[in-house]
């Protein structure tokens, strides 16, 4: 797996949190002249396999925390 830059990692976290590509792009700290450009650049990030994998990892981590184990029940 490719190592993510700090901005890419923040983008992944923001994308999972907001669900909006453009907002996640801007909230991560990337610069864009307007929302349309932010959306387009965010979509380009989402096309990268290692970005998709990191987002899946984050979501899986959240799901794992929410599911009670047999011992917890």
Secondary structure, 3 states (H helix, E strand, C coil): CCCCCHHHHHHHHHHHHHCCHHHHHHHCCCCCCCHHHHHHHHHHHHHCHHHHHHHHHHHHHHHHHHCCCCCCC
